[in-house]
Amino acid sequence: MRIIGGHDYYDSALAWGQDSNTIFIREDRIIKSTDSPLFAVYPHSIVKNGYRYDCVGISNLGYVELRSVSVYIADKHYGGVSVNKDNQIYETFWDYDRFEAWVNARELSIHTPKRERYKWEKNTEIKDAFPNLQSWFSSVPATNAQRDWLITNGIAVAVCSEQYSWGNEKGYWHCNGSNLKDIGFAKAVDPYTLFQELSMWVGGVLPRPSAEIVETTDPKIKAHKHGFDKWSFRKPPEAK
């Protein structure tokens, strides 16, 4: 796969060679999470700390917020949790056991959602998909609606991290950008594997842009293209 634009951690896989016929154009497209069917955020609180959720005090950091991070690579969803200080990512976890160890070391507790609190809501799709934090950390296939949306919009990479939310609790999707390195996604998927997944998706699933049609206006070129020459409508000269 040939990549045009931007730089990301999986670019190192280009050293293994590239197929110039498969082209991935990286140009960050921002889409409101409310304008897509993708799962943007973890639907429950992450940790419980007395009466406050997801906002905790850490001895060496001070006041921090825990926020979910959502990523789609091809048609697969990956969920993580970031530790944010002053609206900047301090650390990102992509593994439940590592995050649980971090929580326990700070004498916090992971929140356990109570299903009876949301079972009567009209839209429970995301809560059914991620009933607890363990499920959020597990990579899962996109739904049929999500897969169709990704293909229709030509999206291979989508990242929704709440520090981009600007006051919108569900945030924005950064699509086909080069920000995976910024959220530590290399901890979730190694460069070679990610490059291969994107290559198969871009080259085998996403529609390829059609070649631009160029209209020829030069009459000489048009005549030659159709097999005509200067004698096509004249009597050629007789040999002497």
BALOBA-1460 file (C-alpha; in Angstrom, 3 decimals):
// residues 240
<rec num="1" residu="m" x="0.000" y="0.000" z="0.000"/>
<rec num="2" residu="r" x="1.235" y="3.445" z="-0.916"/>
<rec num="3" residu="i" x="0.458" y="6.218" z="1.612"/>
<rec num="4" residu="i" x="0.043" y="9.863" z="0.635"/>
<rec num="5" residu="g" x="0.066" y="12.557" z="3.319"/>
<rec num="6" residu="g" x="0.833" y="12.643" z="7.021"/>
<rec num="7" residu="h" x="3.023" y="10.448" z="9.212"/>
<rec num="8" residu="d" x="2.020" y="7.750" z="11.686"/>
<rec num="9" residu="y" x="3.692" y="4.982" z="13.656"/>
<rec num="10" residu="y" x="2.767" y="2.176" z="11.230"/>
<rec num="11" residu="d" x="4.629" y="3.892" z="8.376"/>
<rec num="12" residu="s" x="7.663" y="1.888" z="9.495"/>
<rec num="13" residu="a" x="6.062" y="-1.149" z="7.804"/>
<rec num="14" residu="l" x="6.714" y="0.502" z="4.431"/>
<rec num="15" residu="a" x="10.244" y="-0.829" z="4.752"/>
<rec num="16" residu="w" x="8.807" y="-4.272" z="3.950"/>
<rec num="17" residu="g" x="7.676" y="-3.023" z="0.534"/>
<rec num="18" residu="q" x="4.527" y="-1.481" z="-0.882"/>
<rec num="19" residu="d" x="1.938" y="-2.103" z="-3.579"/>
<rec num="20" residu="s" x="1.776" y="1.073" z="-5.638"/>
<rec num="21" residu="n" x="-1.639" y="0.041" z="-7.006"/>
<rec num="22" residu="t" x="-3.215" y="0.438" z="-3.540"/>
<rec num="23" residu="i" x="-3.238" y="4.068" z="-2.405"/>
<rec num="24" residu="f" x="-4.320" y="5.391" z="0.986"/>
<rec num="25" residu="i" x="-4.705" y="9.176" z="1.093"/>
<rec num="26" residu="r" x="-4.400" y="10.484" z="4.650"/>
<rec num="27" residu="e" x="-6.205" y="13.769" z="5.080"/>
<rec num="28" residu="d" x="-7.950" y="14.354" z="8.389"/>
<rec num="29" residu="r" x="-11.718" y="14.619" z="7.938"/>
<rec num="30" residu="i" x="-13.667" y="15.673" z="11.022"/>
<rec num="31" residu="i" x="-17.183" y="14.292" z="11.454"/>
<rec num="32" residu="k" x="-19.493" y="14.832" z="14.416"/>
<rec num="33" residu="s" x="-20.113" y="11.618" z="16.297"/>
<rec num="34" residu="t" x="-23.843" y="12.330" z="16.092"/>
<rec num="35" residu="d" x="-23.568" y="12.196" z="12.285"/>
<rec num="36" residu="s" x="-22.319" y="8.606" z="12.205"/>
<rec num="37" residu="p" x="-23.472" y="5.205" z="13.522"/>
<rec num="38" residu="l" x="-20.040" y="4.469" z="15.044"/>
<rec num="39" residu="f" x="-19.643" y="3.785" z="18.773"/>
<rec num="40" residu="a" x="-17.989" y="6.971" z="20.015"/>
<rec num="41" residu="v" x="-17.597" y="6.601" z="23.786"/>
<rec num="42" residu="y" x="-17.836" y="4.003" z="26.529"/>
<rec num="43" residu="p" x="-21.480" y="4.257" z="27.651"/>
<rec num="44" residu="h" x="-20.886" y="3.935" z="31.413"/>
<rec num="45" residu="s" x="-18.726" y="5.523" z="34.069"/>
<rec num="46" residu="i" x="-15.204" y="4.111" z="34.167"/>
<rec num="47" residu="v" x="-14.216" y="4.227" z="37.847"/>
<rec num="48" residu="k" x="-16.000" y="4.934" z="41.088"/>
<rec num="49" residu="n" x="-14.392" y="7.293" z="43.568"/>
<rec num="50" residu="g" x="-16.800" y="8.056" z="46.396"/>
<rec num="51" residu="y" x="-19.614" y="10.089" z="44.874"/>
<rec num="52" residu="r" x="-17.542" y="11.230" z="41.881"/>
<rec num="53" residu="y" x="-16.960" y="9.254" z="38.740"/>
<rec num="54" residu="d" x="-14.049" y="9.411" z="36.269"/>
<rec num="55" residu="c" x="-12.502" y="12.472" z="37.953"/>
<rec num="56" residu="v" x="-9.808" y="11.530" z="40.454"/>
<rec num="57" residu="g" x="-6.853" y="12.916" z="42.323"/>
<rec num="58" residu="i" x="-3.494" y="11.179" z="41.745"/>
<rec num="59" residu="s" x="-0.568" y="11.915" z="44.074"/>
<rec num="60" residu="n" x="2.013" y="12.644" z="41.371"/>
<rec num="61" residu="l" x="-0.427" y="14.172" z="38.885"/>
<rec num="62" residu="g" x="-3.049" y="16.017" z="40.857"/>
<rec num="63" residu="y" x="-6.566" y="16.173" z="39.436"/>
<rec num="64" residu="v" x="-7.060" y="14.002" z="36.316"/>
<rec num="65" residu="e" x="-9.974" y="12.787" z="34.212"/>
<rec num="66" residu="l" x="-10.449" y="9.316" z="32.776"/>
<rec num="67" residu="r" x="-11.932" y="9.292" z="29.285"/>
<rec num="68" residu="s" x="-12.730" y="6.596" z="26.797"/>
<rec num="69" residu="v" x="-10.998" y="6.443" z="23.423"/>
<rec num="70" residu="s" x="-12.686" y="4.806" z="20.433"/>
<rec num="71" residu="v" x="-10.931" y="3.642" z="17.256"/>
<rec num="72" residu="y" x="-12.066" y="1.903" z="14.079"/>
<rec num="73" residu="i" x="-9.442" y="0.214" z="11.926"/>
<rec num="74" residu="a" x="-11.073" y="-1.073" z="8.741"/>
<rec num="75" residu="d" x="-14.276" y="-2.676" z="10.075"/>
<rec num="76" residu="k" x="-13.091" y="-3.455" z="13.606"/>
<rec num="77" residu="h" x="-13.606" y="-1.415" z="16.787"/>
<rec num="78" residu="y" x="-10.948" y="-0.939" z="19.467"/>
<rec num="79" residu="g" x="-11.652" y="0.710" z="22.821"/>
<rec num="80" residu="g" x="-9.226" y="2.261" z="25.280"/>
<rec num="81" residu="v" x="-9.092" y="4.585" z="28.288"/>
<rec num="82" residu="s" x="-6.930" y="7.686" z="28.556"/>
<rec num="83" residu="v" x="-5.698" y="9.540" z="31.644"/>
<rec num="84" residu="n" x="-6.060" y="13.249" z="30.905"/>
<rec num="85" residu="k" x="-4.386" y="16.151" z="32.661"/>
<rec num="86" residu="d" x="-5.352" y="19.718" z="31.677"/>
<rec num="87" residu="n" x="-7.225" y="18.294" z="28.655"/>
<rec num="88" residu="q" x="-4.098" y="16.543" z="27.373"/>
<rec num="89" residu="i" x="-3.450" y="12.807" z="27.288"/>
<rec num="90" residu="y" x="-0.965" y="11.722" z="29.937"/>
<rec num="91" residu="e" x="-1.281" y="7.977" z="29.370"/>
<rec num="92" residu="t" x="-3.507" y="5.642" z="27.352"/>
<rec num="93" residu="f" x="-4.475" y="2.071" z="28.203"/>
<rec num="94" residu="w" x="-5.506" y="-0.487" z="25.574"/>
<rec num="95" residu="d" x="-5.475" y="-3.525" z="27.850"/>
<rec num="96" residu="y" x="-7.990" y="-4.152" z="30.632"/>
<rec num="97" residu="d" x="-5.586" y="-5.974" z="32.961"/>
<rec num="98" residu="r" x="-3.042" y="-3.149" z="32.791"/>
<rec num="99" residu="f" x="-5.713" y="-0.553" z="33.457"/>
<rec num="100" residu="e" x="-7.143" y="-2.580" z="36.335"/>
<rec num="101" residu="a" x="-3.678" y="-2.803" z="37.908"/>
<rec num="102" residu="w" x="-3.285" y="0.976" z="37.541"/>
<rec num="103" residu="v" x="-6.661" y="1.540" z="39.222"/>
<rec num="104" residu="n" x="-5.994" y="-0.879" z="42.079"/>
<rec num="105" residu="a" x="-2.601" y="0.670" z="42.788"/>
<rec num="106" residu="r" x="-4.373" y="3.978" z="43.438"/>
<rec num="107" residu="e" x="-7.032" y="2.434" z="45.666"/>
<rec num="108" residu="l" x="-9.811" y="3.154" z="43.184"/>
<rec num="109" residu="s" x="-12.454" y="0.764" z="41.923"/>
<rec num="110" residu="i" x="-13.792" y="0.071" z="38.439"/>
<rec num="111" residu="h" x="-17.457" y="0.932" z="38.125"/>
<rec num="112" residu="t" x="-19.815" y="-1.995" z="37.550"/>
<rec num="113" residu="p" x="-22.840" y="-0.909" z="35.454"/>
<rec num="114" residu="k" x="-26.256" y="-1.986" z="36.663"/>
<rec num="115" residu="r" x="-28.272" y="-3.108" z="33.659"/>
<rec num="116" residu="e" x="-31.639" y="-2.357" z="35.239"/>
<rec num="117" residu="r" x="-30.754" y="1.328" z="35.138"/>
<rec num="118" residu="y" x="-30.716" y="1.508" z="31.354"/>
<rec num="119" residu="k" x="-32.757" y="-1.406" z="30.041"/>
<rec num="120" residu="w" x="-35.808" y="0.809" z="29.492"/>
<rec num="121" residu="e" x="-33.967" y="3.384" z="27.368"/>
<rec num="122" residu="k" x="-35.039" y="3.601" z="23.723"/>
<rec num="123" residu="n" x="-31.515" y="3.194" z="22.307"/>
<rec num="124" residu="t" x="-29.480" y="0.621" z="24.176"/>
<rec num="125" residu="e" x="-27.403" y="-0.643" z="21.233"/>
<rec num="126" residu="i" x="-24.077" y="0.665" z="22.521"/>
<rec num="127" residu="k" x="-24.817" y="-0.434" z="26.105"/>
<rec num="128" residu="d" x="-25.709" y="-3.897" z="24.893"/>
<rec num="129" residu="a" x="-22.504" y="-3.992" z="22.826"/>
<rec num="130" residu="f" x="-20.362" y="-2.899" z="25.794"/>
<rec num="131" residu="p" x="-22.040" y="-4.028" z="29.036"/>
<rec num="132" residu="n" x="-18.844" y="-3.533" z="31.052"/>
<rec num="133" residu="l" x="-15.301" y="-2.225" z="30.786"/>
<rec num="134" residu="q" x="-13.815" y="-5.616" z="29.867"/>
<rec num="135" residu="s" x="-15.963" y="-5.679" z="26.729"/>
<rec num="136" residu="w" x="-14.875" y="-2.142" z="25.816"/>
<rec num="137" residu="f" x="-11.222" y="-3.220" z="25.798"/>
<rec num="138" residu="s" x="-11.997" y="-6.186" z="23.517"/>
<rec num="139" residu="s" x="-11.773" y="-5.558" z="19.763"/>
<rec num="140" residu="v" x="-15.116" y="-6.303" z="18.099"/>
<rec num="141" residu="p" x="-16.362" y="-6.317" z="14.477"/>
<rec num="142" residu="a" x="-18.319" y="-3.295" z="13.300"/>
<rec num="143" residu="t" x="-22.072" y="-3.713" z="12.959"/>
<rec num="144" residu="n" x="-23.522" y="-4.034" z="9.458"/>
<rec num="145" residu="a" x="-24.707" y="-0.404" z="9.582"/>
<rec num="146" residu="q" x="-21.287" y="0.794" z="10.713"/>
<rec num="147" residu="r" x="-19.489" y="-1.230" z="8.048"/>
<rec num="148" residu="d" x="-21.727" y="0.143" z="5.310"/>
<rec num="149" residu="w" x="-21.151" y="3.683" z="6.570"/>
<rec num="150" residu="l" x="-17.372" y="3.230" z="6.635"/>
<rec num="151" residu="i" x="-17.353" y="1.869" z="3.075"/>
<rec num="152" residu="t" x="-19.726" y="4.513" z="1.717"/>
<rec num="153" residu="n" x="-17.575" y="7.294" z="3.195"/>
<rec num="154" residu="g" x="-14.265" y="5.704" z="2.193"/>
<rec num="155" residu="i" x="-12.969" y="5.526" z="5.778"/>
<rec num="156" residu="a" x="-10.120" y="3.230" z="6.824"/>
<rec num="157" residu="v" x="-9.188" y="4.866" z="10.157"/>
<rec num="158" residu="a" x="-11.504" y="6.685" z="12.568"/>
<rec num="159" residu="v" x="-10.514" y="8.035" z="15.992"/>
<rec num="160" residu="c" x="-12.816" y="9.554" z="18.590"/>
<rec num="161" residu="s" x="-10.957" y="10.773" z="21.649"/>
<rec num="162" residu="e" x="-12.867" y="12.961" z="24.062"/>
<rec num="163" residu="q" x="-10.128" y="15.548" z="24.400"/>
<rec num="164" residu="y" x="-11.252" y="16.689" z="20.937"/>
<rec num="165" residu="s" x="-14.816" y="17.186" z="22.109"/>
<rec num="166" residu="w" x="-14.764" y="20.946" z="22.725"/>
<rec num="167" residu="g" x="-17.699" y="20.682" z="25.068"/>
<rec num="168" residu="n" x="-19.558" y="18.010" z="23.102"/>
<rec num="169" residu="e" x="-19.631" y="14.962" z="25.355"/>
<rec num="170" residu="k" x="-19.711" y="12.558" z="22.425"/>
<rec num="171" residu="g" x="-16.892" y="14.248" z="20.567"/>
<rec num="172" residu="y" x="-15.803" y="14.160" z="16.951"/>
<rec num="173" residu="w" x="-14.418" y="11.496" z="14.659"/>
<rec num="174" residu="h" x="-11.059" y="12.188" z="13.050"/>
<rec num="175" residu="c" x="-11.233" y="10.088" z="9.884"/>
<rec num="176" residu="n" x="-8.312" y="8.979" z="7.684"/>
<rec num="177" residu="g" x="-5.902" y="11.127" z="9.667"/>
<rec num="178" residu="s" x="-2.497" y="10.368" z="11.137"/>
<rec num="179" residu="n" x="-3.208" y="10.656" z="14.869"/>
<rec num="180" residu="l" x="-2.932" y="7.025" z="16.004"/>
<rec num="181" residu="k" x="0.556" y="7.686" z="17.335"/>
<rec num="182" residu="d" x="-0.843" y="10.491" z="19.510"/>
<rec num="183" residu="i" x="-3.106" y="8.097" z="21.419"/>
<rec num="184" residu="g" x="-0.502" y="5.360" z="21.868"/>
<rec num="185" residu="f" x="-2.291" y="2.929" z="19.580"/>
<rec num="186" residu="a" x="0.942" y="1.016" z="18.989"/>
<rec num="187" residu="k" x="0.215" y="-0.633" z="22.355"/>
<rec num="188" residu="a" x="-2.942" y="-2.102" z="20.816"/>
<rec num="189" residu="v" x="-1.751" y="-3.131" z="17.336"/>
<rec num="190" residu="d" x="1.829" y="-3.432" z="16.118"/>
<rec num="191" residu="p" x="2.895" y="-1.459" z="13.003"/>
<rec num="192" residu="y" x="3.129" y="-4.437" z="10.613"/>
<rec num="193" residu="t" x="-0.260" y="-5.904" z="11.546"/>
<rec num="194" residu="l" x="-1.962" y="-2.519" z="11.299"/>
<rec num="195" residu="f" x="-0.393" y="-1.817" z="7.911"/>
<rec num="196" residu="q" x="-1.586" y="-5.174" z="6.594"/>
<rec num="197" residu="e" x="-5.148" y="-4.677" z="7.864"/>
<rec num="198" residu="l" x="-5.347" y="-1.248" z="6.263"/>
<rec num="199" residu="s" x="-3.874" y="-2.530" z="2.990"/>
<rec num="200" residu="m" x="-6.496" y="-5.269" z="2.710"/>
<rec num="201" residu="w" x="-9.307" y="-2.852" z="3.558"/>
<rec num="202" residu="v" x="-8.195" y="-0.036" z="1.251"/>
<rec num="203" residu="g" x="-7.182" y="-2.320" z="-1.620"/>
<rec num="204" residu="g" x="-9.882" y="-4.969" z="-1.339"/>
<rec num="205" residu="v" x="-12.994" y="-3.377" z="0.161"/>
<rec num="206" residu="l" x="-13.124" y="0.402" z="-0.199"/>
<rec num="207" residu="p" x="-14.186" y="1.626" z="-3.631"/>
<rec num="208" residu="r" x="-11.327" y="2.994" z="-5.677"/>
<rec num="209" residu="p" x="-11.710" y="6.495" z="-7.083"/>
<rec num="210" residu="s" x="-12.430" y="6.430" z="-10.801"/>
<rec num="211" residu="a" x="-9.931" y="7.958" z="-13.161"/>
<rec num="212" residu="e" x="-10.692" y="11.554" z="-14.070"/>
<rec num="213" residu="i" x="-12.096" y="11.935" z="-17.589"/>
<rec num="214" residu="v" x="-10.113" y="14.444" z="-19.651"/>
<rec num="215" residu="e" x="-11.936" y="15.978" z="-22.610"/>
<rec num="216" residu="t" x="-9.724" y="16.438" z="-25.666"/>
<rec num="217" residu="t" x="-10.410" y="19.587" z="-27.667"/>
<rec num="218" residu="d" x="-7.501" y="19.589" z="-30.164"/>
<rec num="219" residu="p" x="-9.060" y="18.461" z="-33.516"/>
<rec num="220" residu="k" x="-5.802" y="16.831" z="-34.700"/>
<rec num="221" residu="i" x="-5.573" y="14.664" z="-31.566"/>
<rec num="222" residu="k" x="-9.281" y="13.769" z="-31.781"/>
<rec num="223" residu="a" x="-8.898" y="12.745" z="-35.452"/>
<rec num="224" residu="h" x="-5.870" y="10.579" z="-34.693"/>
<rec num="225" residu="k" x="-7.699" y="8.988" z="-31.736"/>
<rec num="226" residu="h" x="-10.509" y="7.889" z="-34.070"/>
<rec num="227" residu="g" x="-8.124" y="6.513" z="-36.731"/>
<rec num="228" residu="f" x="-8.331" y="9.392" z="-39.192"/>
<rec num="229" residu="d" x="-5.445" y="11.049" z="-41.000"/>
<rec num="230" residu="k" x="-5.281" y="13.961" z="-43.442"/>
<rec num="231" residu="w" x="-6.341" y="11.737" z="-46.382"/>
<rec num="232" residu="s" x="-9.368" y="10.178" z="-44.693"/>
<rec num="233" residu="f" x="-11.762" y="12.435" z="-46.631"/>
<rec num="234" residu="r" x="-9.563" y="13.186" z="-49.612"/>
<rec num="235" residu="k" x="-8.227" y="11.338" z="-52.621"/>
<rec num="236" residu="p" x="-4.590" y="10.462" z="-51.876"/>
<rec num="237" residu="p" x="-2.024" y="11.680" z="-54.478"/>
<rec num="238" residu="e" x="-1.264" y="9.274" z="-57.355"/>
<rec num="239" residu="a" x="2.183" y="7.778" z="-57.516"/>
<rec num="240" residu="k" x="4.360" y="9.205" z="-60.343"/>
